[in-house]
Amino acid sequence: MKNRKLELTKDDLLFLDTLVDYRFDHVSEAKLKGKLQELGMGESLYNATRRKLLFSRFIGSVYGNLTIENKNFRPLEAEGDEEPGK
C-alpha cells in the first residue's frame, strides 16, 4: 500500500488553526469544541473532523485534551496573505 498524502479541507484547517491558536501543548476538548461551535462548526462536523485528524495523526488525545502532533499543514491565513496580482 502506498503512503498517500492526506488532503486537508477548509474544515480540517479551521480545526487545526483553532487548536494551534491556543499556543499550548494541549487544550481541553470541551474548550476547543466550544470555540469551533462559535465559529459555526456543528457537532457532527466537529466529530467527523476530529476523528479524521486523530486517525491521520495530525492531532492526539490525552486525558480529554487535544494536542497537535503534526504541524505540517498550511494555515488558512496563508491563503489570503498573498498580495493581489502576484
Secondary structure as the mmCIF struct_conf table of DSSP 4:
data_model
#
loop_
_struct_conf.conf_type_id
_struct_conf.id
_struct_conf.beg_label_comp_id
_struct_conf.beg_label_asym_id
_struct_conf.beg_label_seq_id
_struct_conf.end_label_comp_id
_struct_conf.end_label_asym_id
_struct_conf.end_label_seq_id
HELX_LH_PP_P HELX_LH_PP_P1 ARG A 4 THR A 9
HELX_RH_AL_P HELX_RH_AL_P1 LYS A 10 ASP A 21
TURN_TY1_P TURN_TY1_P1 TYR A 22 TYR A 22
BEND BEND1 PHE A 24 ASP A 25
STRN STRN1 VAL A 27 SER A 28
HELX_RH_AL_P HELX_RH_AL_P2 GLU A 29 GLU A 38
TURN_TY1_P TURN_TY1_P2 LEU A 39 GLY A 40
HELX_RH_AL_P HELX_RH_AL_P3 GLU A 43 PHE A 55
TURN_TY1_P TURN_TY1_P3 SER A 56 ARG A 57
BEND BEND2 PHE A 58 PHE A 58
STRN STRN2 ILE A 59 VAL A 62
TURN_TY1_P TURN_TY1_P4 TYR A 63 GLY A 64
STRN STRN3 ASN A 65 ILE A 68
BEND BEND3 PHE A 73 PHE A 73
HELX_RH_AL_P HELX_RH_AL_P4 LEU A 76 GLY A 80
BEND BEND4 GLU A 82 GLU A 82
HELX_LH_PP_P HELX_LH_PP_P2 GLU A 83 GLU A 83
TURN_TY1_P TURN_TY1_P5 PRO A 84 GLY A 85
#
